[in-house]
Amino acid sequence: MSRRIAILPDAVADQIAAGEVVERPASVVKELVENALDAGARHVRVSIENGGKTLIQVSDDGGGMGRDDAVLALDRHATSKLRSVADLVGVATFGFRGEALPAIASVARFELATSDGEVGTALTVTGGRLDHVADAVRQRGTTITVRSLFFNTPARRKFLRSAASETRAAHDILATLALAHPEVGFELETDATRRLTVAPDQEPEERLAAVWGRQLAGTLVPVSYAAGAFRVAGYVQRPGDAQPTGRRTQLFVNGRPFKDPFLVRAAEAGYRSAIHPGDRPSVYLRIEAAPADVDVNVHPAKLEVRFRDRIGVERVVEESVRHALGALLAAAPVGDWRPLPVGSGSGAAAFAEGAMDQLFAPADGAVPTSADQAPPHGFEAPLVQMFDTYIVYEAPDGIVIVDQHSAHERVLYETVMAQLTGGDAPAQRLLLPLTLELTDEELDAVERHGDELRRIGFEAEAFGGRAVVVHAVPSPHPRFDAGACFRELVADLARGRFGGWANRLERFAASYACHAAVKAGDRLEQREMRHLLLRLFASDLAPHDVHGRATIVQLPREELERRFGRR
């Protein structure tokens, strides 16, 4: 009886491995550049032609290899990065499977020139067959040239995309690795055109501006947060600058880029009530965790990782974004973007902290514990109301401008959310109840959402026909028009504006806050302005209102002096 089970020939096994590791030219770029980084390269140069279908060349100044290692590196599962099973826990290098070079060489015309500082080695491989090995003259480092990718697997070559698409994919791969390693210089040349050049030893914010562009970088605020077993650093986009399309997201764990839609969603949750639905902010976050708590060996191309504490890392990412957006640094700036200062003791961070200390510490030394308990006056800095809309004051190193409507909207939103999820709001009973005529749809909305209306302070009951009587109303400020606010809120409910939102209560609170807040054009007394600012800075996301607009704009003294020619 003939055998039906057979061991695959090496050539077939290599091509199967190539299918897992080498999907397209960008995959080759990724594997070769990661090997260069693991070899300690300080500068990596990549050149491609025809989207990588014709040529991919990667040169580095890393450690290089001797002849024996260069030949052995073409065998499957050959690696310098692992020695035992224990090394698989918390892998600290990019390449560890030992399949990249033989997989690439099995489906291309492959050339390698390398030197570890002694006599160099050059070898050529065609379709997985070693053709030639010889001495070579080369400085320390490695150059790998891949020609005619998939020349011996035409079915796979047929599924490659256009040269422009493959070029973009290769550019994205190199840009990601450049963001992960600001200490390394990178060059990308496509069809004799320089597409990317970044110098080594850049600060992370300088590298981000070089790769993502200064315009996008100017909309980002720094993140620095630690809790439990995780630390998160990086940058997130100001809510007012987020757009429905064109966003960029980049995640790293212990320096390794990876993809995780759930962590991106957790970062977006940190924008709660500070961004318009449908807008998608750009996110650049570096997560640090104990190596033993992260499994990076779960995907052939190392695009995914697995966390031991999945819930914990999602919670810390969400909290880190909310913490960053709540700082004064997240306020919209005036002037061009400049590299952000590094470290928590930086000038900008000190400016934010100094402003809080100087302006928002109560005169008697007490610290307000919530927006509701904030004292009516607590700092001596002069306040100026401009155009009956903006509150302006001098901070330690600049001028701060607050939109009174947006600020009050933020304060009311957070107060109402606490009421909707906890106790009822204090209501003011009316000596003369309001009688309002509503439409049939609005009457239904009052009945269906009576509990939410009661929790924010409205007590209403049917009066016959299409009329309702309002017996009690909230009192957020002396100029509050209870009747107009009730009508607008009920109209929003009747139109079903909240039905499609992920969190209906948040949208309900946002709508009420918008209608109930003081308006642009309302003149405020000094005591009212101080009280509003104290409550604003006691809120979680002070620099943004519920629509993603800025509540605070900063004009740094440096920018003021630059515009007047003093710098």
Solvent accessible surface area in square Angstrom, and as a share of the most:
residue,aa,sasa,rsa
1,M,234,1.04
2,S,95,0.61
3,R,224,0.82
4,R,217,0.79
5,I,151,0.77
6,A,89,0.69
7,I,164,0.83
8,L,95,0.47
9,P,82,0.51
10,D,116,0.60
11,A,68,0.52
12,V,64,0.37
13,A,18,0.14
14,D,22,0.12
15,Q,59,0.26
16,I,91,0.46
17,A,3,0.03
18,A,0,0.00
19,G,38,0.36
20,E,89,0.40
21,V,8,0.05
22,V,0,0.00
23,E,109,0.49
24,R,64,0.23
25,P,1,0.01
26,A,5,0.04
27,S,17,0.11
28,V,0,0.00
29,V,0,0.00
30,K,20,0.08
31,E,8,0.04
32,L,4,0.02
33,V,0,0.00
34,E,4,0.02
35,N,41,0.21
36,A,2,0.02
37,L,20,0.10
38,D,44,0.23
39,A,46,0.36
40,G,50,0.48
41,A,4,0.03
42,R,108,0.39
43,H,64,0.29
44,V,0,0.00
45,R,79,0.29
46,V,0,0.00
47,S,14,0.09
48,I,1,0.01
49,E,69,0.31
50,N,63,0.32
51,G,1,0.01
52,G,1,0.01
53,K,33,0.14
54,T,65,0.38
55,L,20,0.10
56,I,0,0.00
57,Q,51,0.23
58,V,5,0.03
59,S,28,0.18
60,D,15,0.08
61,D,68,0.35
62,G,4,0.04
63,G,21,0.20
64,G,21,0.20
65,M,45,0.20
66,G,21,0.20
67,R,103,0.38
68,D,119,0.62
69,D,81,0.42
70,A,0,0.00
71,V,53,0.31
72,L,102,0.51
73,A,18,0.14
74,L,27,0.13
75,D,76,0.39
76,R,86,0.31
77,H,113,0.50
78,A,25,0.20
79,T,48,0.28
80,S,89,0.57
81,K,58,0.24
82,L,31,0.15
83,R,191,0.70
84,S,62,0.40
85,V,124,0.72
86,A,75,0.58
87,D,55,0.29
88,L,65,0.32
89,V,99,0.57
90,G,17,0.16
91,V,15,0.08
92,A,102,0.79
93,T,38,0.22
94,F,14,0.06
95,G,12,0.12
96,F,6,0.02
97,R,78,0.29
98,G,15,0.14
99,E,23,0.10
100,A,15,0.12
101,L,19,0.09
102,P,8,0.05
103,A,1,0.01
104,I,0,0.00
105,A,3,0.02
106,S,3,0.02
107,V,0,0.00
108,A,0,0.00
109,R,105,0.38
110,F,1,0.01
111,E,66,0.30
112,L,2,0.01
113,A,30,0.23
114,T,0,0.00
115,S,0,0.00
116,D,50,0.26
117,G,50,0.48
118,E,137,0.62
119,V,102,0.59
120,G,3,0.03
121,T,2,0.01
122,A,31,0.24
123,L,1,0.01
124,T,44,0.26
125,V,5,0.03
126,T,32,0.19
127,G,27,0.26
128,G,43,0.42
129,R,152,0.56
130,L,78,0.39
131,D,67,0.35
132,H,105,0.47
133,V,45,0.26
134,A,30,0.23
135,D,96,0.50
136,A,25,0.20
137,V,158,0.91
138,R,62,0.23
139,Q,159,0.71
140,R,134,0.49
141,G,0,0.00
142,T,16,0.09
143,T,26,0.15
144,I,12,0.06
145,T,7,0.04
146,V,1,0.01
147,R,100,0.36
148,S,34,0.22
149,L,1,0.00
150,F,1,0.00
151,F,63,0.26
152,N,51,0.26
153,T,19,0.11
154,P,96,0.60
155,A,65,0.50
156,R,66,0.24
157,R,82,0.30
158,K,154,0.65
159,F,161,0.67
160,L,25,0.12
161,R,155,0.57
162,S,64,0.41
163,A,35,0.27
164,A,60,0.46
165,S,24,0.15
166,E,2,0.01
167,T,12,0.07
168,R,135,0.49
169,A,18,0.14
170,A,1,0.00
171,H,39,0.18
172,D,85,0.44
173,I,41,0.21
174,L,0,0.00
175,A,10,0.08
176,T,31,0.18
177,L,4,0.02
178,A,0,0.00
179,L,4,0.02
180,A,4,0.03
181,H,31,0.14
182,P,17,0.11
183,E,67,0.30
184,V,6,0.03
185,G,0,0.00
186,F,0,0.00
187,E,28,0.12
188,L,0,0.00
189,E,37,0.17
190,T,8,0.05
191,D,82,0.43
192,A,93,0.72
193,T,79,0.46
194,R,128,0.47
195,R,100,0.37
196,L,14,0.07
197,T,80,0.47
198,V,4,0.03
199,A,56,0.43
200,P,57,0.36
201,D,99,0.51
202,Q,44,0.20
203,E,80,0.36
204,P,48,0.30
205,E,9,0.04
206,E,68,0.30
207,R,2,0.01
208,L,3,0.02
209,A,6,0.04
210,A,50,0.39
211,V,15,0.09
212,W,24,0.08
213,G,29,0.28
214,R,134,0.49
215,Q,165,0.73
216,L,33,0.16
217,A,2,0.01
218,G,16,0.16
219,T,25,0.14
220,L,3,0.02
221,V,2,0.01
222,P,42,0.27
223,V,5,0.03
224,S,60,0.39
225,Y,49,0.19
226,A,60,0.46
227,A,32,0.25
228,G,89,0.85
229,A,63,0.49
230,F,10,0.04
231,R,117,0.43
232,V,0,0.00
233,A,34,0.26
234,G,9,0.09
235,Y,19,0.07
236,V,0,0.00
237,Q,11,0.05
238,R,22,0.08
239,P,3,0.02
240,G,48,0.46
241,D,50,0.26
242,A,5,0.04
243,Q,103,0.46
244,P,85,0.54
245,T,110,0.64
246,G,74,0.71
247,R,84,0.31
248,R,104,0.38
249,T,54,0.31
250,Q,22,0.10
251,L,4,0.02
252,F,1,0.00
253,V,1,0.01
254,N,64,0.33
255,G,20,0.19
256,R,15,0.06
257,P,18,0.11
258,F,6,0.03
259,K,138,0.58
260,D,11,0.05
261,P,87,0.54
262,F,112,0.47
263,L,0,0.00
264,V,16,0.09
265,R,144,0.53
266,A,11,0.08
267,A,0,0.00
268,E,38,0.17
269,A,42,0.33
270,G,0,0.00
271,Y,1,0.00
272,R,97,0.35
273,S,18,0.12
274,A,0,0.00
275,I,30,0.15
276,H,99,0.44
277,P,55,0.34
278,G,41,0.39
279,D,25,0.13
280,R,96,0.35
281,P,2,0.01
282,S,1,0.01
283,V,0,0.00
284,Y,2,0.01
285,L,0,0.00
286,R,50,0.18
287,I,0,0.00
288,E,79,0.35
289,A,14,0.11
290,A,49,0.38
291,P,79,0.50
292,A,54,0.42
293,D,35,0.18
294,V,8,0.05
295,D,55,0.28
296,V,9,0.05
297,N,50,0.26
298,V,46,0.26
299,H,43,0.19
300,P,57,0.36
301,A,9,0.07
302,K,9,0.04
303,L,50,0.25
304,E,85,0.38
305,V,12,0.07
306,R,144,0.53
307,F,10,0.04
308,R,175,0.64
309,D,67,0.35
310,R,76,0.28
311,I,132,0.67
312,G,2,0.02
313,V,0,0.00
314,E,48,0.21
315,R,127,0.46
316,V,3,0.02
317,V,0,0.00
318,E,50,0.22
319,E,56,0.25
320,S,0,0.00
321,V,0,0.00
322,R,41,0.15
323,H,106,0.48
324,A,7,0.05
325,L,0,0.00
326,G,23,0.22
327,A,36,0.28
328,L,8,0.04
329,L,39,0.20
330,A,0,0.00
331,A,0,0.00
332,A,27,0.21
333,P,61,0.39
334,V,46,0.27
335,G,30,0.29
336,D,106,0.55
337,W,38,0.13
338,R,90,0.33
339,P,63,0.39
340,L,30,0.15
341,P,59,0.37
342,V,93,0.54
343,G,51,0.49
344,S,94,0.61
345,G,74,0.71
346,S,15,0.10
347,G,56,0.54
348,A,27,0.21
349,A,14,0.11
350,A,52,0.40
351,F,26,0.11
352,A,10,0.08
353,E,104,0.46
354,G,23,0.22
355,A,0,0.00
356,M,73,0.33
357,D,104,0.54
358,Q,108,0.48
359,L,1,0.00
360,F,14,0.06
361,A,53,0.41
362,P,12,0.07
363,A,83,0.65
364,D,119,0.62
365,G,60,0.58
366,A,56,0.43
367,V,119,0.69
368,P,32,0.20
369,T,113,0.66
370,S,42,0.27
371,A,19,0.14
372,D,105,0.54
373,Q,121,0.54
374,A,7,0.05
375,P,38,0.24
376,P,43,0.27
377,H,113,0.50
378,G,1,0.01
379,F,9,0.04
380,E,144,0.65
381,A,15,0.12
382,P,104,0.65
383,L,7,0.03
384,V,85,0.49
385,Q,26,0.11
386,M,82,0.37
387,F,164,0.68
388,D,35,0.18
389,T,17,0.10
390,Y,84,0.32
391,I,0,0.00
392,V,22,0.13
393,Y,7,0.02
394,E,123,0.55
395,A,3,0.03
396,P,66,0.42
397,D,74,0.38
398,G,7,0.07
399,I,52,0.27
400,V,0,0.00
401,I,51,0.26
402,V,0,0.00
403,D,34,0.18
404,Q,0,0.00
405,H,28,0.12
406,S,3,0.02
407,A,0,0.00
408,H,8,0.03
409,E,0,0.00
410,R,2,0.01
411,V,1,0.00
412,L,10,0.05
413,Y,3,0.01
414,E,41,0.19
415,T,22,0.13
416,V,4,0.02
417,M,27,0.12
418,A,65,0.51
419,Q,29,0.13
420,L,10,0.05
421,T,96,0.56
422,G,39,0.37
423,G,52,0.50
424,D,76,0.39
425,A,13,0.10
426,P,113,0.71
427,A,47,0.36
428,Q,95,0.42
429,R,153,0.56
430,L,41,0.20
431,L,177,0.88
432,L,152,0.76
433,P,60,0.38
434,L,56,0.28
435,T,81,0.47
436,L,17,0.09
437,E,112,0.50
438,L,8,0.04
439,T,64,0.37
440,D,72,0.37
441,E,106,0.48
442,E,29,0.13
443,L,37,0.18
444,D,76,0.39
445,A,0,0.00
446,V,17,0.10
447,E,146,0.65
448,R,150,0.55
449,H,18,0.08
450,G,32,0.31
451,D,73,0.38
452,E,16,0.07
453,L,4,0.02
454,R,101,0.37
455,R,61,0.22
456,I,2,0.01
457,G,1,0.01
458,F,3,0.01
459,E,64,0.29
460,A,36,0.28
461,E,94,0.42
462,A,84,0.65
463,F,135,0.56
464,G,50,0.48
465,G,77,0.74
466,R,129,0.47
467,A,6,0.05
468,V,2,0.01
469,V,11,0.06
470,V,0,0.00
471,H,50,0.23
472,A,0,0.00
473,V,5,0.03
474,P,8,0.05
475,S,69,0.45
476,P,26,0.16
477,H,24,0.11
478,P,119,0.75
479,R,91,0.33
480,F,32,0.13
481,D,89,0.46
482,A,16,0.12
483,G,14,0.13
484,A,40,0.31
485,C,3,0.02
486,F,0,0.00
487,R,104,0.38
488,E,75,0.34
489,L,0,0.00
490,V,0,0.00
491,A,21,0.16
492,D,3,0.02
493,L,6,0.03
494,A,27,0.21
495,R,161,0.59
496,G,46,0.44
497,R,97,0.35
498,F,5,0.02
499,G,65,0.63
500,G,82,0.79
501,W,77,0.27
502,A,117,0.91
503,N,66,0.34
504,R,95,0.35
505,L,51,0.25
506,E,34,0.15
507,R,20,0.07
508,F,0,0.00
509,A,0,0.00
510,A,3,0.02
511,S,2,0.02
512,Y,6,0.02
513,A,0,0.00
514,C,34,0.20
515,H,41,0.18
516,A,0,0.00
517,A,0,0.00
518,V,8,0.04
519,K,91,0.38
520,A,65,0.50
521,G,46,0.45
522,D,33,0.17
523,R,153,0.56
524,L,13,0.07
525,E,110,0.49
526,Q,82,0.37
527,R,143,0.52
528,E,42,0.19
529,M,6,0.02
530,R,33,0.12
531,H,53,0.24
532,L,13,0.07
533,L,0,0.00
534,L,4,0.02
535,R,32,0.12
536,L,0,0.00
537,F,26,0.11
538,A,41,0.32
539,S,15,0.10
540,D,80,0.42
541,L,4,0.02
542,A,4,0.03
543,P,1,0.00
544,H,3,0.01
545,D,0,0.00
546,V,3,0.02
547,H,44,0.19
548,G,3,0.03
549,R,120,0.44
550,A,35,0.27
551,T,2,0.01
552,I,0,0.00
553,V,46,0.27
554,Q,13,0.06
555,L,29,0.14
556,P,47,0.30
557,R,135,0.49
558,E,71,0.32
559,E,2,0.01
560,L,57,0.28
561,E,35,0.15
562,R,93,0.34
563,R,146,0.53
564,F,155,0.65
565,G,63,0.61
566,R,190,0.69
567,R,176,0.64
